[in-house]
Amino acid sequence: MKEIHIEDLAPGLVRGVSVSLPGVEAYKETYFEWTAAQLVTTFKTRDVSGGTLKSWKSVPLFSQIETHVDAEMFYFLSGTAIMLFADVKDGQPDMKSIKIVRIRAGTLIIIPEGKAHFVPVAEGDTPVSVVVVAPKMEAPRIPLTETVLGVA
């Protein structure tokens, strides 16, 4: 088993992944507040959907990755997430490129097509809740050559 230090997500930390951290000022009126997304992506199709993802506290132990043929946008609503990213070379995970990051609620990320990642786990007792916007697509999984554990 390989141990990987968990890093706080910041712009530029994970190659290829766009990051907008919380702290964007909201537009407010009497009974509502609007906070516009600071990131924009282009999908290969006009057929875009998405859904919600919820995960619970678990040991940040990863044995596989998944990739997609198009981009995904993740908006983290609650909890603190621990998520794995990696590059893929010749159809296999590049174990040297693995990053395990901590993602706070309010963060928006765009994962480009082909960027390997896996479903985040919650770091604490508050479940992670994420809105995902993406085209409907397969999520082929690739086993890691070695299980990795995120350590603080």
Secondary structure, DSSP 4 states (H G I P E B T S, - for coil): -EEEEEEE--TTSSTT-EEE-S-PPPEE-SS-EE---S-----SSS-EEEEEEEE-B---EEEEEE--SS-EEEEEEES-EEEEEEEEETTEEEEEEEEEEEE-TT-EEEEPTT-EE---EESSSSPEEEEEEEES----EEEEEEEEEEE-
